[in-house]
Amino acid sequence: MIPKISVFMPAYNSEAFIAEAIESILNQTFKDFEFIIINDGSTDNTWNIIQKYAKQDDRIRAYSRCKNKGIVYTANEGFDLARGEYIARMDSDDVSLPERFEKQITYMDEHPDVGLLGAWTQYFPGFDISKRPENIDLFYLLKDCPVDQPVVMIRKSVIDKYKLRYDEDYLACEDQELWFRLIKVSKIANLQELLLKHRWHGNNISIKMGDVQQQNIQKIRKQILNFITTSPEQQDAIAKIIPEMFEPLVLKS
């Protein structure tokens, strides 16, 4: 029987947090899902923990490889393995709140024009809630990533129809680049409530690959600007509204 949701979680050296992440999925109030977990060449106890849970719950489809191939390769593999109507992303160090799937499914079923749905998230411990707006447009993508990747729910028919997959040329912000391509063919939205806790532990991608991330963000912004307008004057005017928290846009090729 085909599940309503395919939950996908990549895992690499996540022994300290992965048990809590897995349990937060298994304890969802919405139960009709498969849980795809790919161990991407971990060198710690991650795979043993995954296997323990896979033996306890037959919704888990567990895979493992000996060599680490990275998040982009693994995430695309998850897309290809997914069988459900919707794909829910999850990171191996985060915590989904119990009603996450139930609330996201209700919204997606009621809004068939939405191809990608996020929600509010909170870095923990001790951070404010990230409250992204419900309706996302191209101009928002110039300011910020429209959804937090670990809480997204994606309509599988959209990504399959348009052959949308992550691009390895945009490491550390491959999600933002994919959402740019997706918004050209479908709507993006965010539920206006907290549904995921995003763990901050000093080993997050934004810290480990900060320079690469900023360079790739600039590339994405340039693509968005060119899609909106090819006029240098209009691009300059748009660039002036980018918040100070981001590096200035580089408009020259």
BALOBA-1460 file (C-alpha; in Angstrom, 3 decimals):
// residues 253
<rec num="1" residu="m" x="0.000" y="0.000" z="0.000"/>
<rec num="2" residu="i" x="1.371" y="3.416" z="-1.015"/>
<rec num="3" residu="p" x="1.748" y="5.751" z="1.988"/>
<rec num="4" residu="k" x="0.418" y="9.312" z="2.035"/>
<rec num="5" residu="i" x="3.825" y="10.701" z="3.064"/>
<rec num="6" residu="s" x="7.397" y="9.643" z="2.380"/>
<rec num="7" residu="v" x="9.548" y="11.022" z="5.170"/>
<rec num="8" residu="f" x="13.183" y="11.325" z="4.202"/>
<rec num="9" residu="m" x="16.099" y="11.794" z="6.600"/>
<rec num="10" residu="p" x="19.801" y="11.692" z="5.637"/>
<rec num="11" residu="a" x="22.183" y="10.843" z="8.463"/>
<rec num="12" residu="y" x="25.911" y="11.281" z="8.890"/>
<rec num="13" residu="n" x="27.715" y="10.832" z="12.241"/>
<rec num="14" residu="s" x="24.545" y="11.710" z="14.128"/>
<rec num="15" residu="e" x="24.766" y="9.302" z="17.049"/>
<rec num="16" residu="a" x="24.279" y="12.053" z="19.649"/>
<rec num="17" residu="f" x="20.905" y="13.231" z="18.326"/>
<rec num="18" residu="i" x="19.427" y="10.775" z="15.836"/>
<rec num="19" residu="a" x="17.391" y="8.735" z="18.333"/>
<rec num="20" residu="e" x="15.430" y="11.835" z="19.368"/>
<rec num="21" residu="a" x="14.951" y="12.815" z="15.722"/>
<rec num="22" residu="i" x="13.632" y="9.355" z="14.771"/>
<rec num="23" residu="e" x="11.282" y="9.209" z="17.754"/>
<rec num="24" residu="s" x="9.833" y="12.612" z="16.904"/>
<rec num="25" residu="i" x="8.768" y="11.164" z="13.540"/>
<rec num="26" residu="l" x="7.487" y="7.841" z="14.838"/>
<rec num="27" residu="n" x="5.380" y="9.693" z="17.427"/>
<rec num="28" residu="q" x="3.514" y="11.836" z="14.895"/>
<rec num="29" residu="t" x="-0.261" y="11.982" z="15.288"/>
<rec num="30" residu="f" x="-0.545" y="11.308" z="11.528"/>
<rec num="31" residu="k" x="0.540" y="7.702" z="11.023"/>
<rec num="32" residu="d" x="0.289" y="6.983" z="7.279"/>
<rec num="33" residu="f" x="3.907" y="7.381" z="6.220"/>
<rec num="34" residu="e" x="7.045" y="5.542" z="5.236"/>
<rec num="35" residu="f" x="10.294" y="6.684" z="6.849"/>
<rec num="36" residu="i" x="13.325" y="6.556" z="4.547"/>
<rec num="37" residu="i" x="16.612" y="6.911" z="6.421"/>
<rec num="38" residu="i" x="19.927" y="6.848" z="4.559"/>
<rec num="39" residu="n" x="23.128" y="6.443" z="6.537"/>
<rec num="40" residu="d" x="25.640" y="8.341" z="4.415"/>
<rec num="41" residu="g" x="28.883" y="6.588" z="5.381"/>
<rec num="42" residu="s" x="28.859" y="7.384" z="9.103"/>
<rec num="43" residu="t" x="31.921" y="6.372" z="11.109"/>
<rec num="44" residu="d" x="30.215" y="6.453" z="14.512"/>
<rec num="45" residu="n" x="27.262" y="4.486" z="15.940"/>
<rec num="46" residu="t" x="24.626" y="6.098" z="13.708"/>
<rec num="47" residu="w" x="23.882" y="3.013" z="11.605"/>
<rec num="48" residu="n" x="23.438" y="0.774" z="14.642"/>
<rec num="49" residu="i" x="20.901" y="3.194" z="16.087"/>
<rec num="50" residu="i" x="18.993" y="3.328" z="12.804"/>
<rec num="51" residu="q" x="18.902" y="-0.473" z="12.602"/>
<rec num="52" residu="k" x="17.542" y="-0.718" z="16.130"/>
<rec num="53" residu="y" x="14.566" y="1.462" z="15.267"/>
<rec num="54" residu="a" x="14.049" y="-0.232" z="11.885"/>
<rec num="55" residu="k" x="13.569" y="-3.552" z="13.685"/>
<rec num="56" residu="q" x="10.900" y="-1.982" z="15.895"/>
<rec num="57" residu="d" x="8.844" y="-0.180" z="13.233"/>
<rec num="58" residu="d" x="8.211" y="-1.551" z="9.746"/>
<rec num="59" residu="r" x="7.488" y="1.922" z="8.369"/>
<rec num="60" residu="i" x="11.233" y="2.547" z="8.393"/>
<rec num="61" residu="r" x="13.144" y="1.830" z="5.160"/>
<rec num="62" residu="a" x="16.793" y="1.959" z="6.179"/>
<rec num="63" residu="y" x="19.739" y="2.195" z="3.771"/>
<rec num="64" residu="s" x="23.464" y="2.490" z="4.367"/>
<rec num="65" residu="r" x="26.608" y="3.084" z="2.337"/>
<rec num="66" residu="c" x="30.232" y="2.704" z="3.316"/>
<rec num="67" residu="k" x="31.464" y="5.938" z="1.730"/>
<rec num="68" residu="n" x="30.103" y="9.407" z="2.442"/>
<rec num="69" residu="k" x="28.653" y="11.024" z="-0.706"/>
<rec num="70" residu="g" x="27.299" y="14.216" z="0.824"/>
<rec num="71" residu="i" x="23.935" y="15.780" z="1.495"/>
<rec num="72" residu="v" x="23.026" y="16.728" z="-2.088"/>
<rec num="73" residu="y" x="23.609" y="13.259" z="-3.528"/>
<rec num="74" residu="t" x="21.811" y="11.652" z="-0.587"/>
<rec num="75" residu="a" x="18.842" y="14.034" z="-0.708"/>
<rec num="76" residu="n" x="18.295" y="13.343" z="-4.412"/>
<rec num="77" residu="e" x="18.456" y="9.647" z="-3.651"/>
<rec num="78" residu="g" x="15.706" y="10.191" z="-1.087"/>
<rec num="79" residu="f" x="13.530" y="11.906" z="-3.696"/>
<rec num="80" residu="d" x="13.966" y="8.945" z="-6.027"/>
<rec num="81" residu="l" x="13.137" y="6.384" z="-3.320"/>
<rec num="82" residu="a" x="10.016" y="8.190" z="-2.129"/>
<rec num="83" residu="r" x="6.657" y="6.624" z="-3.015"/>
<rec num="84" residu="g" x="4.206" y="8.874" z="-1.181"/>
<rec num="85" residu="e" x="2.009" y="11.679" z="-2.451"/>
<rec num="86" residu="y" x="4.061" y="14.057" z="-0.321"/>
<rec num="87" residu="i" x="7.716" y="14.106" z="0.702"/>
<rec num="88" residu="a" x="8.562" y="15.402" z="4.168"/>
<rec num="89" residu="r" x="12.171" y="16.378" z="4.866"/>
<rec num="90" residu="m" x="13.779" y="15.816" z="8.230"/>
<rec num="91" residu="d" x="17.306" y="16.286" z="9.578"/>
<rec num="92" residu="s" x="18.927" y="13.775" z="11.907"/>
<rec num="93" residu="d" x="19.601" y="16.336" z="14.642"/>
<rec num="94" residu="d" x="16.205" y="18.090" z="14.749"/>
<rec num="95" residu="v" x="12.869" y="17.451" z="16.448"/>
<rec num="96" residu="s" x="9.480" y="17.525" z="14.696"/>
<rec num="97" residu="l" x="6.557" y="18.460" z="16.929"/>
<rec num="98" residu="p" x="3.879" y="15.725" z="17.190"/>
<rec num="99" residu="e" x="1.214" y="17.395" z="15.004"/>
<rec num="100" residu="r" x="3.587" y="18.504" z="12.250"/>
<rec num="101" residu="f" x="2.436" y="16.013" z="9.592"/>
<rec num="102" residu="e" x="-1.250" y="16.215" z="10.494"/>
<rec num="103" residu="k" x="-1.280" y="19.999" z="10.112"/>
<rec num="104" residu="q" x="0.842" y="20.070" z="6.963"/>
<rec num="105" residu="i" x="-1.235" y="17.383" z="5.241"/>
<rec num="106" residu="t" x="-4.443" y="19.262" z="6.020"/>
<rec num="107" residu="y" x="-3.032" y="22.452" z="4.493"/>
<rec num="108" residu="m" x="-1.628" y="20.741" z="1.390"/>
<rec num="109" residu="d" x="-4.865" y="18.846" z="0.731"/>
<rec num="110" residu="e" x="-6.808" y="22.113" z="1.015"/>
<rec num="111" residu="h" x="-4.358" y="24.067" z="-1.190"/>
<rec num="112" residu="p" x="-3.600" y="21.945" z="-4.284"/>
<rec num="113" residu="d" x="-1.769" y="24.880" z="-5.898"/>
<rec num="114" residu="v" x="0.940" y="24.764" z="-3.192"/>
<rec num="115" residu="g" x="3.875" y="22.576" z="-4.179"/>
<rec num="116" residu="l" x="6.108" y="23.315" z="-1.184"/>
<rec num="117" residu="l" x="5.008" y="23.960" z="2.382"/>
<rec num="118" residu="g" x="7.121" y="25.008" z="5.342"/>
<rec num="119" residu="a" x="6.283" y="26.189" z="8.846"/>
<rec num="120" residu="w" x="7.779" y="28.175" z="11.693"/>
<rec num="121" residu="t" x="10.870" y="26.657" z="13.292"/>
<rec num="122" residu="q" x="12.917" y="27.396" z="16.371"/>
<rec num="123" residu="y" x="16.622" y="26.932" z="16.908"/>
<rec num="124" residu="f" x="17.174" y="25.411" z="20.311"/>
<rec num="125" residu="p" x="18.231" y="25.803" z="22.969"/>
<rec num="126" residu="g" x="17.349" y="29.399" z="23.655"/>
<rec num="127" residu="f" x="16.521" y="31.018" z="20.302"/>
<rec num="128" residu="d" x="13.495" y="32.949" z="19.023"/>
<rec num="129" residu="i" x="10.972" y="31.380" z="16.651"/>
<rec num="130" residu="s" x="11.692" y="31.901" z="12.940"/>
<rec num="131" residu="k" x="8.401" y="33.267" z="11.610"/>
<rec num="132" residu="r" x="8.491" y="33.254" z="7.829"/>
<rec num="133" residu="p" x="5.379" y="34.603" z="6.057"/>
<rec num="134" residu="e" x="2.629" y="32.365" z="4.726"/>
<rec num="135" residu="n" x="2.783" y="33.470" z="1.083"/>
<rec num="136" residu="i" x="6.172" y="33.541" z="-0.639"/>
<rec num="137" residu="d" x="7.090" y="35.386" z="-3.831"/>
<rec num="138" residu="l" x="10.277" y="35.841" z="-5.866"/>
<rec num="139" residu="f" x="11.187" y="39.039" z="-4.048"/>
<rec num="140" residu="y" x="11.237" y="37.167" z="-0.742"/>
<rec num="141" residu="l" x="13.770" y="34.738" z="-2.215"/>
<rec num="142" residu="l" x="16.085" y="37.702" z="-2.744"/>
<rec num="143" residu="k" x="15.968" y="38.403" z="0.993"/>
<rec num="144" residu="d" x="15.982" y="34.977" z="2.546"/>
<rec num="145" residu="c" x="15.457" y="31.261" z="2.023"/>
<rec num="146" residu="p" x="11.636" y="30.923" z="1.898"/>
<rec num="147" residu="v" x="11.345" y="27.816" z="4.090"/>
<rec num="148" residu="d" x="13.533" y="25.967" z="6.573"/>
<rec num="149" residu="q" x="14.545" y="22.752" z="4.838"/>
<rec num="150" residu="p" x="14.047" y="20.313" z="7.761"/>
<rec num="151" residu="v" x="10.345" y="21.221" z="8.022"/>
<rec num="152" residu="v" x="9.374" y="21.212" z="4.340"/>
<rec num="153" residu="m" x="6.654" y="19.095" z="2.812"/>
<rec num="154" residu="i" x="6.831" y="18.773" z="-0.981"/>
<rec num="155" residu="r" x="4.225" y="17.621" z="-3.455"/>
<rec num="156" residu="k" x="5.950" y="14.713" z="-5.207"/>
<rec num="157" residu="s" x="3.967" y="15.146" z="-8.423"/>
<rec num="158" residu="v" x="5.474" y="18.629" z="-8.851"/>
<rec num="159" residu="i" x="9.117" y="17.661" z="-8.426"/>
<rec num="160" residu="d" x="8.681" y="14.607" z="-10.636"/>
<rec num="161" residu="k" x="6.756" y="16.425" z="-13.382"/>
<rec num="162" residu="y" x="9.397" y="19.145" z="-13.663"/>
<rec num="163" residu="k" x="12.365" y="16.882" z="-12.847"/>
<rec num="164" residu="l" x="13.382" y="19.028" z="-9.879"/>
<rec num="165" residu="r" x="16.376" y="17.815" z="-7.902"/>
<rec num="166" residu="y" x="19.096" y="19.459" z="-5.810"/>
<rec num="167" residu="d" x="22.116" y="20.856" z="-7.670"/>
<rec num="168" residu="e" x="25.605" y="20.098" z="-6.315"/>
<rec num="169" residu="d" x="26.858" y="23.424" z="-7.697"/>
<rec num="170" residu="y" x="25.027" y="25.166" z="-4.836"/>
<rec num="171" residu="l" x="26.397" y="23.451" z="-1.752"/>
<rec num="172" residu="a" x="25.221" y="24.799" z="1.615"/>
<rec num="173" residu="c" x="22.213" y="26.470" z="-0.011"/>
<rec num="174" residu="e" x="21.118" y="23.806" z="-2.481"/>
<rec num="175" residu="d" x="17.625" y="24.033" z="-1.000"/>
<rec num="176" residu="q" x="17.282" y="27.744" z="-1.748"/>
<rec num="177" residu="e" x="18.319" y="27.195" z="-5.368"/>
<rec num="178" residu="l" x="15.826" y="24.360" z="-5.753"/>
<rec num="179" residu="w" x="13.010" y="26.438" z="-4.261"/>
<rec num="180" residu="f" x="13.797" y="29.160" z="-6.827"/>
<rec num="181" residu="r" x="13.213" y="26.681" z="-9.642"/>
<rec num="182" residu="l" x="10.124" y="25.305" z="-7.927"/>
<rec num="183" residu="i" x="8.447" y="28.694" z="-7.406"/>
<rec num="184" residu="k" x="8.454" y="29.190" z="-11.182"/>
<rec num="185" residu="v" x="5.986" y="26.300" z="-11.542"/>
<rec num="186" residu="s" x="4.152" y="26.112" z="-8.195"/>
<rec num="187" residu="k" x="3.355" y="28.097" z="-5.066"/>
<rec num="188" residu="i" x="5.412" y="28.113" z="-1.852"/>
<rec num="189" residu="a" x="3.811" y="28.716" z="1.542"/>
<rec num="190" residu="n" x="4.458" y="28.450" z="5.274"/>
<rec num="191" residu="l" x="2.093" y="27.343" z="8.007"/>
<rec num="192" residu="q" x="1.908" y="30.105" z="10.593"/>
<rec num="193" residu="e" x="2.804" y="28.005" z="13.591"/>
<rec num="194" residu="l" x="5.794" y="26.288" z="15.148"/>
<rec num="195" residu="l" x="6.207" y="22.693" z="13.907"/>
<rec num="196" residu="l" x="9.930" y="21.908" z="14.243"/>
<rec num="197" residu="k" x="12.811" y="22.542" z="16.611"/>
<rec num="198" residu="h" x="16.081" y="23.066" z="14.775"/>
<rec num="199" residu="r" x="19.058" y="22.072" z="16.902"/>
<rec num="200" residu="w" x="21.968" y="24.517" z="17.172"/>
<rec num="201" residu="h" x="25.150" y="22.697" z="18.155"/>
<rec num="202" residu="g" x="28.048" y="24.559" z="16.571"/>
<rec num="203" residu="n" x="28.449" y="22.034" z="13.761"/>
<rec num="204" residu="n" x="25.670" y="23.368" z="11.533"/>
<rec num="205" residu="i" x="26.280" y="23.889" z="7.811"/>
<rec num="206" residu="s" x="26.065" y="27.678" z="8.115"/>
<rec num="207" residu="i" x="29.084" y="27.529" z="10.419"/>
<rec num="208" residu="k" x="31.096" y="24.807" z="8.693"/>
<rec num="209" residu="m" x="30.569" y="26.137" z="5.163"/>
<rec num="210" residu="g" x="29.749" y="29.794" z="5.767"/>
<rec num="211" residu="d" x="31.976" y="31.207" z="3.016"/>
<rec num="212" residu="v" x="30.760" y="28.718" z="0.404"/>
<rec num="213" residu="q" x="27.185" y="29.372" z="1.437"/>
<rec num="214" residu="q" x="27.515" y="33.136" z="0.997"/>
<rec num="215" residu="q" x="29.138" y="32.744" z="-2.431"/>
<rec num="216" residu="n" x="26.352" y="30.465" z="-3.619"/>
<rec num="217" residu="i" x="23.656" y="32.746" z="-2.215"/>
<rec num="218" residu="q" x="25.073" y="35.512" z="-4.380"/>
<rec num="219" residu="k" x="24.846" y="33.244" z="-7.433"/>
<rec num="220" residu="i" x="21.222" y="32.434" z="-6.677"/>
<rec num="221" residu="r" x="20.315" y="36.095" z="-6.188"/>
<rec num="222" residu="k" x="21.851" y="36.990" z="-9.520"/>
<rec num="223" residu="q" x="19.727" y="34.312" z="-11.209"/>
<rec num="224" residu="i" x="16.585" y="35.578" z="-9.491"/>
<rec num="225" residu="l" x="17.320" y="39.179" z="-10.497"/>
<rec num="226" residu="n" x="17.891" y="38.146" z="-14.096"/>
<rec num="227" residu="f" x="14.604" y="36.235" z="-14.048"/>
<rec num="228" residu="i" x="12.708" y="39.249" z="-12.668"/>
<rec num="229" residu="t" x="14.326" y="41.823" z="-14.972"/>
<rec num="230" residu="t" x="17.350" y="42.183" z="-17.238"/>
<rec num="231" residu="s" x="17.459" y="45.941" z="-16.769"/>
<rec num="232" residu="p" x="20.617" y="46.977" z="-14.825"/>
<rec num="233" residu="e" x="18.811" y="50.024" z="-13.455"/>
<rec num="234" residu="q" x="15.909" y="47.943" z="-12.139"/>
<rec num="235" residu="q" x="18.309" y="45.378" z="-10.698"/>
<rec num="236" residu="d" x="20.178" y="48.134" z="-8.870"/>
<rec num="237" residu="a" x="16.910" y="49.443" z="-7.446"/>
<rec num="238" residu="i" x="15.881" y="45.988" z="-6.268"/>
<rec num="239" residu="a" x="19.317" y="45.328" z="-4.739"/>
<rec num="240" residu="k" x="18.936" y="48.346" z="-2.455"/>
<rec num="241" residu="i" x="16.049" y="46.721" z="-0.580"/>
<rec num="242" residu="i" x="18.070" y="43.642" z="0.508"/>
<rec num="243" residu="p" x="18.344" y="43.587" z="4.327"/>
<rec num="244" residu="e" x="21.683" y="44.455" z="5.925"/>
<rec num="245" residu="m" x="22.000" y="40.969" z="7.408"/>
<rec num="246" residu="f" x="23.076" y="39.729" z="3.978"/>
<rec num="247" residu="e" x="26.162" y="40.592" z="1.985"/>
<rec num="248" residu="p" x="25.551" y="43.175" z="-0.780"/>
<rec num="249" residu="l" x="24.386" y="41.764" z="-4.071"/>
<rec num="250" residu="v" x="27.063" y="41.346" z="-6.717"/>
<rec num="251" residu="l" x="25.369" y="42.403" z="-9.906"/>
<rec num="252" residu="k" x="28.275" y="41.997" z="-12.288"/>
<rec num="253" residu="s" x="28.855" y="38.642" z="-13.929"/>
